[in-house]
Amino acid sequence: MSNAKVKRRTSIRRIIRQKVSGTSQKPRLAVFRSNTDIYAQLIDDVQGLTIAAASTKDKDIKAQSGTKSELSKLVGAAIARKAADLKVTTVVFDRGGYLYHGRVKAVAEGAREGGLQF
C-alpha cells in the first residue's frame, strides 16, 4: 500500500474518532481490515477496555469456506452474538477510516442481522 493511502486513512480515522466514542452501555464497534483478515471489537472508551472481539482467525469462522466478504459477514454475526451475551443491544459503528463498502459493510450487515442496532 502506498504511503499516501495510509496517511489518508489515518487522518480520516482521527476525524471519525473525534466524533465517535463508546461507553459500557453503548460500546464502539471498531473494524480493522487487513489484506487477509478482518477484526471487529466492542470497545468501552470510558474505561479503555475491549469488551468483546471477533475475527476471521476465530476457529469457527476459519473453518468456514467462502469469499472474504462472506467471512466478514460471519464476523459481524459473531460479534453480535457476543454482544447479546453481554446484554448490549446498541453500538456506535467505527469504520476505522475505511470506506463503508465491501468487507466493512459486510461486518455491519452481519452485526445488524445478529440483532445489534446502530
Residue pairs with C-beta under 8 A, 6 or more apart in sequence:
8 97
9 96
9 97
9 98
10 97
11 97
12 97
13 96
13 97
16 94
16 95
16 96
16 97
17 94
20 28
20 92
20 93
20 94
21 28
21 45
21 46
21 92
22 28
22 29
22 42
22 43
22 44
22 45
22 46
22 91
22 92
22 94
23 44
23 45
23 46
24 44
24 46
24 47
24 51
25 88
25 90
26 88
26 90
26 91
26 92
27 42
27 43
27 44
27 51
27 83
27 88
27 91
27 92
28 42
28 43
28 44
28 45
28 91
28 92
28 93
28 94
29 40
29 41
29 42
29 79
29 91
29 92
29 93
29 94
29 111
29 116
29 118
30 40
30 41
30 43
30 94
30 96
31 38
31 39
31 40
31 93
31 94
31 95
31 96
31 98
31 104
31 107
31 108
32 38
32 39
32 40
32 41
32 96
33 39
33 96
33 98
33 103
33 104
36 56
36 68
37 55
37 56
37 57
38 55
38 56
38 68
38 71
38 72
38 75
38 103
38 104
38 107
39 53
39 54
39 55
39 56
39 57
39 75
40 53
40 54
40 55
40 75
40 76
40 78
40 79
40 107
40 111
41 50
41 51
41 52
41 53
41 79
42 50
42 51
42 52
42 53
42 79
42 82
42 83
42 86
42 88
42 91
43 49
43 50
43 51
44 50
44 51
51 86
51 88
52 79
52 82
52 83
52 86
53 79
53 82
54 61
54 75
54 78
54 79
54 82
55 61
55 75
56 62
56 68
56 71
56 72
56 74
56 75
58 75
58 78
60 78
61 71
61 74
61 75
61 78
64 70
64 71
64 74
66 74
68 103
69 102
69 103
69 106
70 106
72 103
72 104
72 106
72 107
72 110
73 106
73 107
73 109
73 110
73 113
74 110
75 107
75 110
76 106
76 107
76 108
76 109
76 110
76 111
76 112
76 113
76 114
77 110
77 111
77 113
77 114
78 110
78 114
79 107
79 110
79 111
79 114
79 116
80 110
80 111
80 112
80 113
80 114
80 115
80 116
81 114
83 89
83 91
83 111
83 114
83 115
83 116
84 114
84 115
88 116
89 115
89 116
89 117
90 116
90 117
90 118
91 111
91 116
91 117
91 118
92 118
93 108
93 118
95 104
96 104
98 104
100 108
108 118
111 118
112 118
